[in-house]
Amino acid sequence: MNPHPDGQRSTAWADAVARLWPDADVGTGRDPGAVREFVFLPNAEHPRLLLPAGRPAAAAAALRRYSHDLGVRQRVTRALTATAVRAGLADRVLRDRLLVTGAGESIEDRLGELLGRQVVVSVGLGSERANRKPILHVLTPRGEPLAFVKVGDTAMARDLIEGEAAALAHLATRSFHQLAIPRVLHHGEWRGLHLLVLTPLPTGALSARSRRGAPVAAMRELTGATHRIPLAESAFWSRFADVPIDDPDQGKRLSDAVGRIGETYGGDEVAFGVWHGDWTPWNMAWHGGRVQLWDWERFDPEVPAGLDLLHYRSQTGGGYGTWPDPAILAPLDQHGRTAAISTELYVLELTRRYLCAAQGELGEPLRPQAAALLDLLYTNAGRTA
């Protein structure tokens, strides 16, 4: 058995699995003594998901639930592929494997203990960026979904998991009619890793994820009751006073932009409420007339109302290259100067987020987006509506 799969991308996946089976050896090849075998989907050169080999029902269920931003055609293809996987064809067609060999407690043992069932997991890792972390889909061998698990294996991932756990605890005190959100089954540490175990939300490869119709009613419900205070007196505004940025030039440009916004809008009263923080079509699905909404890592209970809708439209429209149109906020009854303020504060918050995430070696993949957002903000900051 080779100690690592070929290629830098798949090596990162092997390292992640090694942390989940800390007493075992992880590598490629063939070994009849392996305690777990995964197949790369679609292959080790371009890995998107690790499916448990020899468990066709569980692998098919994980594939159906795997939630990237897919169009209708891709979702149909994913559903057909899942059918083939359930029929056992994956073990014949998908050639690239990752083997776990050895004894000792594994993540499957720990999750089985927590959930009171025998479990198998599929493993997702996401794109290479500072907040990258293993995401596990926990299933029974027969493919019954039991949980999703976020694994904090870096300082940033642990911070995000802590934030999501706190957010879901806060949201558990509220009742929703338009929204369905995960419940926390377990939040704790295991073998140096932070685990956040969440209930699965009902969705699948064919669930509707429309890019056109933003779920405005659900966004209103999440925002909840708002309160109005001058921008300059808000806790939200105070976060921009000292943003830790390594590049002095970027820090100066951000500070200048913040100053211009404060001069123009600091005395305006702004409505503050709750936002999800990353509400996009790939973090939600419709089921039973309700929006199933996950990934609450960016939740914040004190932001200008309307930021979720601006984020949704930015993600499904022109991206971060152009200034968002304040008219996006018309469905939330924001117009004129009010909408302009919310729009500017959205770009400011997003710029702060990306600049912070782009620091250090792990932040390198985000630096082009962070620089583009800072350019956009600097050019437009403080313009009067």
Buried (B, 14 or more C-beta within 10 A) or exposed (E): BEEBBEBEBBBBBBBBBBBBBBEBBBBBEEBEEBBBBBBBBBBBEEBBBBBBBBBBBBBBBBBBBBBEEBEEEEBEEBBEBBEBBBEBEBBEEBEBBBBBBBEEBBBBBBBBEBBEBEBBBBBBBEEEBBBBBBBBBBBBBEBBBBBBBBBBBBEBBBBBBBBBBBBBEEBEEEEBEBBBBBBBBBBEEBBEBBBBBBBBBEBBBBBEBEBEEBBBEBBBBBBEEEEEBEBBEBEBBEBBEEBEBEBEEBBEBBBBBBBBBBEBBBEBBBBBBBBBBBBBBBBBBBBEEBBBBBBBBBBBBEBBBBBBBBBBBBBBEEEBEEBBBBEBBEBBEBEEBBBBBBBBBBBBBBBBBBBBBBBEEBBEBBBEBBBBBBBBBBEBBBEEB
